[in-house]
Amino acid sequence: MKKFTLVLIILMMSSVSYAEIRLGALFSTTGPASFLGMPEKQTLEMLVEEANKNGGINGEKIELYLYDTRGIDAEARKKFIRLVKKDRVDAVIGPTRSGSTLAIKELAGKFKMPLISCASSDRIIEPINPFVFKVAPSDMFAVRKIYSYLKDNGRKKVAIITAQNGYGDSGRTALLNEAEKMGIDIVADEKFRDNDRDMTAQLTKITEKNPDAIICWGVGPAPAIVAKNYKQLQPEAMLIMSHGVASKKFIKLAGNAAEDIILPAGRLLVAEKLPDNNRFKSMLVKYKNTYEERFDSSVSTFGGHAYDAFQIFKKAYKISVKENIEMIKAIENIKGYLGTYGEFNFSQNDHNGLDMDAFIMLKINNGDWELIN
């Protein structure tokens, strides 16, 4: 009896010392957005494992509940409800895609569940939902970076071709809204679907307008098809992609057609090429090397989103426990966090925390990223 009592006491003490943090995650690990979601999944699992080896957060171990949305909005809603009602998580990281995040934005408020999205659309945080944040930088900042680059290179006649999904719609809105403000003339406005296998018709219409530059806004395999069709037509216009293709997977899909494409992206892709005095370099190089050694795969900015989301969750959890406040208030109190995409400074009115400095301009050269700005 005494032995049984001793064992029971030890188990009770163990449960007190290692209370469980229940963290949810939704990523597109299969389907057309898998090349975005898989590095997010791998990064988050790696970070949770590392945190638990070091005692968790405030001595509490993390239990990860991670589901594949397959890039389907309805699946994201279904899995989000499961995380809330069945798994009873403390917060959710993800989803991968803008459309999937927008599909659960209202639910996050309804269930009062902190959500840190890895998707890009400005509509995720505009208007503000108190429980919804995002770590991917604003489309508007990406557009401004692109337009500034084009103007510096004497190119003001621009054609746009955007995906018909949440990310593409948000990008198109930003491209149109910022054009007049920045002295850019939009001469053509075409669209494509994620499952389109040829965009020659749209690009032919575009080339008839003789633009100085063509901006493609999309994710997944479709932008690679745009690049291939563009190369076949050989227009004189410069081809620019969005940050939605900031992965070596895009270069592999596009092949030789990826050469000379320009895009805005985070510093992570060129971490080792940054000056030694760059304040982000040591963190970026450490994450990049750790990830690539473990998974034998090139790092991507999308995995970086999961990295930032977890670090922000970790910081917020510590703050909320220490100051006895809600997690959403704790996230809003995070200032000066140096993440993979820039310095995060959240507030009650800013649930992204980044600015235009999040982006640098890159060029694809010999199958690799080249820093040009």
N, C-alpha and C positions, 0 to 999 in steps of 0.2 A: 504493500500500500504506500509506504514511504517512497519507494522507487518510482511508482506511478505518479505520485504528487510532485516529485522533483522534476520528472519529465514534463509534466503539465506546466509547471512554473517556467521551465526553460522555453517551452513553446510559446507561452504567453509573452515572455520577455522578448523573444525573437520577433513576434508579430508587432509588438510595440516599436521595436527598434527599426523594423523594416516594413513600415506601412506601404501600401501599394499606390503608386500614381498610375492612373489608367489613362493612357494617351491613345487617341484614335487617329487614323490616317486614311485618306482616300486618294489613290493614285491610279492613273491609266497605265497599268503594267502590261496589258494586252490591247490589241486593236491599233488603229492608225496613229494614236498618240503615244504608243508604247516607248518610243525612243526618248520621250520626255519623262514619262512616268517611271520607267525602270531605274534610271539613275537617282530619281527622287526616293524611290523605295529602298534602293541599296544604301544610299547615304543615310537615310533615317535609321535603318536597322543598324548600321555601323555605329552611329552616334549613340543610340540607345544602349547598345552593348557596351560601348566604351564608358558611358556614364554609369551604368550599373556596376562595372568592374571597379569604378572609383567611388562606390558607395551611393550612387543614385543622386537625387536632389534632396538636400537637407536630411540625408540619411534614409530617404525613402526610395525603394527600388521602383523602376518604371516597367509597367506591363504594356506592351504595344499591341493594339488591335488594328490591323492593317488590312484593307480590302481593295480589290481591283474594281474600278468602275467601268473598265473597258472603253472609256471615253464616251459613255452613254449617259445623258443627263438623267434619265429616269432611274438608271442603276445607281447614280450618285445619290439621288433622293432616297432610294430604298436603303442603301448601305448607311447613309447618314442617320436615318431614323433608327436603324439597328444599333449603331454606335451609341446613340442617346438612350434608347429605351432598354435594350438588352445588355449591352456592354457597360453602360453607365460611365462613360469616359469623362474626364475632367476638361478636355479640350480636343479639338480636331485640327489636324494639319492637312492641307489640301483643299479641294481637289487639284488635279493637274491642269484641267482645261477651264477656260473662262465660262463657257456655256454651262458646264457642270457646276461651277461655283455659283453662278447666277441662279441656277435651278434650286439651290439650297439656301440662298441668302436669306430668304424670308423665314425658312425653318430655323435657322440659327437664332434669329430673334425670338421666334415663337417658343423655342425650348431653352432660351437663354444659355446657349452653348457657345463658348469662345471658338471662333473659327479663324485660322491663319492660312489663307489661301496661297497657293503657289502659282496662280494664274495672273494674267496681265491686265485684263480689261479694266478701264477706269470705272465702269459701272459697278464693279464689285464694291467700291468704297464711295461711290457718288450716286445717290445720296448716302450719307453715313448711316450704317446700321451699327448701333453700339457694340454688337458682338462680333462684327466681321472686320478682319484686317487682311492685308496682303503684303507679300514680300517682293513680288516681281515689280519692277519699276513701271511707272506710268507710260502708257502709249504716247501721251502728249509730249513727254520729255524725249522719247525716242524720235518722234516726228520733228521736233525742234532741232535735235542733233543732226538729223538727216538734212533738213532744209538749210541749216547753217553751213553744213559741208558743201551742199550744192551751190549755194550763193557764193561761197568763197572760191569755188571753181567755175564761176560764171555760167551756171546752168539754172535757169528759172522756169523753163517750159517743161512741165512734169506730167507724166501719165501714171495713173495708178491702177493696179489690178489686185483685188482683195478677195479673200475667202468669204464664202457665205456661211459664217458661223459666228459665235460670240466674239472670238478674238479678231476675226476679220472685220466684223461690223464696227467694233470699237476702234480699230486702227483706221478704218475708212473715215469714221467721224472725225478723228483727230487730224487726219491728213487734210480733209476738206476745211475744217475749222481753222487750222493754223496757217493754211496757204495764204489767204488774203492778208493776215496779220504780218506775215514774213515776206510778202512780195513775190509769192510763187504763183504761177499761172497753171492751173490744172486743165490740160487740153484733152484728156481722155479719162474715162472712169469705167473700168470693166470689172467683172466679177468671175469667180470660178467656184465650183463645189469641191469638197474634200476628195470625192471619189472620181473626179474628172480625170481622164487619161490623156487628154490633149487640149492645149490652150492656144493652138495656132490661130484659130478664128479670132479670139480676143486680141492676141498680139498683132495680128495683121491689121485690125482696125486701129490699134494704137500706133503702129509705125506709119500709117497714113497721115497721122497728125504731126509727124516729125518732132517728137519731144526731145529735149536734151537729156532726160533721164526717165527711166521706168522704175517705179517702186512697187514691189510685190509684197503683200502682207498676208502671211499665212503660216501654218505649221504642218508637220507631217510630210508625206511624200509629194503632195501637190506642188509646193514651191520648186522642188527639184525638177518636175516636169516643165514648169514655166521656164526654168533655166535652160533646159535642153531645147525647148521650142524656140526660145530666144536665140540660142546659138545657131540653130538651123536657119533662122530668118536673117541673122547677122545685121541687125539695125545699128545705126551709129550711136544711138542713145546709150548712156551708162545704165547698167542694171544694178539696182539696189534692193536688198532684201531687208526684212525686219529682224528684230532680235529673236523672232520665233524659229529661226533656223540656226541658232547659235550652238550647233552640235556637230561633231565630226560625222555623225550619221548622215547629215545633209550633204556633206562633201562626198561621202561614199555614194549616196543615191544619185547625185548630180554628175559625178565623174568629172570629165574634162570641162563640162559646161559650168562647173563651179568656179573655174579660174577667173580672177579679176573681179568677182562679185564683191560689192562693198556692203557693209551692214553695221548698225550700232549694236554693241554687246557689252557685257561686263568684263572687268579686268581679269577674271579667272582664266579665260582662254589663253591669255598671254602672260600669266603670272610670272614665269621665269624670265620674261623679257622686260619686265618693269625695272626702272632704276632701283638700285639698292636702298635708296632713301625713301622710297614710296611706302607710306604708312600701312598699306594693305598687303604688301608683298609677302612678308613672313607667314601670315595667316593663310593666304591663298596658296602658297607653295606647299605648306604643310598639309592642307586639306587635299590638294591636287595629288601629291605624292602618295599619301596614305590611301586615297581612293583608288588610284591607278594600280598601285601595288597589290591591293586586296582583290580587285575585280578584273584586273588585266584588261582594262577598258579605258578609253580616253575620258577625262572629266568633261562635264558639260555644265553650262550655266543653269540648267534645270535641276541638276543635282544640287547646285549651289542654292537654289530656292529652298530646298528641303533643309539644307545646312542652316540657312538663316532662320527659317521658321522654327527649327528645334532650339536654336540658341536663344531666340526671343521667348519661346515658351519657357525654357529653363530659367531665364532671367526673371520673367514675370512670375513664375511659380515661387521663386525665392522671395521676391518682393511682396507678393500677396500673403505669404505665410508670415513673413517678418512684420509687415505693417498691418496685417489683419484687414486687408481690403480685397475687393473682387479682382479677379484676374484681368478683366478688361481695363480696369483702372491702372493695374500694374503695368500692362503693356503700354498704355498711354503715357506712363511715367518714364519709359525707357528713352534715354537720350545718349547720343554719342556711341552707339554700338557700331563697330566697324565690321560690316558683313561682306559677303562675297560680291555684292552689287553696289556697295557704297556705305556711307554713314547713315544710320537710321536714327531719326529723331521724331518719335511719335507724339501725338497730342490728342486732345479730345476732338479736334477738328481735322486731324490728319492721321488716317489709319493706314498709310503707306510709309510715311516717314523718310522718303527719299526725294532727291531733287535731280536736276538735269545732269549733275556731276556723276550720276550712276553709270552713264554711258560713255564709252570711248568708241571711236570709229576704227573698224578693222577691214582688211582686204584679204581675200583668199588667194594665196600665192603658193604654187607648187604643192597643193593639197594641204596647206597649213594656214594658220592665222598670222597675219602680219599687222602690226600696230602702225596705223597711219595718222592718228590724231589722238 
